[in-house]
Amino acid sequence: MLVPDFVPAITASFFIPAIYAAIIVAFIGLMGIAIERRDIHILILTDIVGLAMLIIVAAVGTDLAEALILPGLVVELAEILAISEILISREMRRIESKNGDNNVKTSVFPLPLTLDMEVMTTAPNFIALVMLGFGAFLTGFTGGAVAGGGILLYILSRKSRGLPIAIIDGVSGISGIAWCLWIIGFVLFFLAPEFWLLSLFMAACGLVLKVASKIGLIGTLMREEYKRE
Amino acid sequence: MDLASLGGNLLGTIPLGDIVLYLTPFHLFMFVVVLIFTVLIAMSRTETQVEASFKTLNDNKVSVGLEEFKIRRFLAIVCGLATAGAMITGDLFNFTLFATLIGIVNLGIVSAVKQIDVLDAAYNYGLIAMICSLPLFGGAAIILASTGTLSLFEIAKIATTAPMMTFGALLLLIGIAGETGTAPFFATKAEMFRTPGSPFILIIHLSSLMVIIRAIEIILIIIKVI
């Protein structure tokens, strides 16, 4: 009754099988969590339960459900990042207390990290430039991810060739201001729908700057730990 | 139940497209209470815990450094604002998002205590919060699928309760309970009163209390049994 007429019957009939599939996936994930004893494996298995949540939300398949999927995905990512940070911090503390000496600081990456890939030395600048241009053309979330990947590749390749990296401290500031632009554009959608084109471009350009600078930020953070012998 | 018998007379609505906020005395009271508590917590300083040491007359003071104090105060204010938002919102989707924000921020507040046992508890709480995002978002999605809307103002107008609406509401309750870490899921939270830096820990108890009250109101709006 709630499904509009133009939706084919087969699409509407997928809802119940999708719910069952999600429940089965979540059950498999929970069984794995109950059996597994190592913490890091439990954390990875918990992500399977999160995927089952995405399946249930995606089963609804309307635009409102699409608006639920993105925050659901972001919440999953944020929680898995937070929990892995807690796990790392706990293990570092445990090793420090086992050593007994508080002066010995443990590193996040206990192994030396080297990236000897051909793409790092052949034409990284060109690839990074193409990715930046394509990201700016795409705009929005996808474009930001592509452009940020370009920035990341550029920083990693310069580091692996041993060249100096210009450190820009205001990157996080750019990210924050761009995010404000996105929010203003979004609020303008509700308050003044006749300016939809302006608010669309504000939201899209704000988002591309925000995501690109966020991923670029990961690259600048990585330079601390990268290529440490 | 209808909106008036749950929250008092309807004071007005704020239509923002298809998101309709509605104001009742109940919501306004809870909103103001949470804001007052947030201001009080933002102004307060951490308490220094004094542990008596064994076989000597010395005291061992466990205090919180300035850096950690600032991070914790920030997280506590965010948690208070998220709770206030969950009190006033008229949209089921926004309510679930505020609940997950409270969950993540609670995780941060708990894990700011740099002790191995507390970090262990925070790790387990994080796992539960992550698993419980399945019933939370799944319940909201099932209610959306069975009613066609997420606005509580519209759901309150629907006369009958479909079985899937009841199922979705129960999933939502499980999700809220797990995300805010109440008793069956995270019993360690009750022991969290006396860790160093107490006043900021209190906001996680206040937020879960307030959010559970609001969740029960929302579930009574969805399930029309009484």
Interface residues (C-beta under 8 A of the other chain):
Chain A: L2 F15 I19 A22 A26 L30 I33 D39 I42 L43 T46 D47 V49 G50 A52 M53 I56 V57 A59 V60 T62 L64 A65 A67 L68 P71 G72 V75 E76 A78 E79 I80 A82 I83 E85 I86 L87 S89 R90 R93 R94 S97 F189 F190
Chain B: L16 G17 I19 F93 L97 T100 G103 I104 L107 G108 S111 K114 I116 L119 D120 A122 Y123 G126 L127 A129 M130 I131 S133 L134 L136 F137 G138 A140 A141 I142 L144 A145 S146 T147 G148 L150
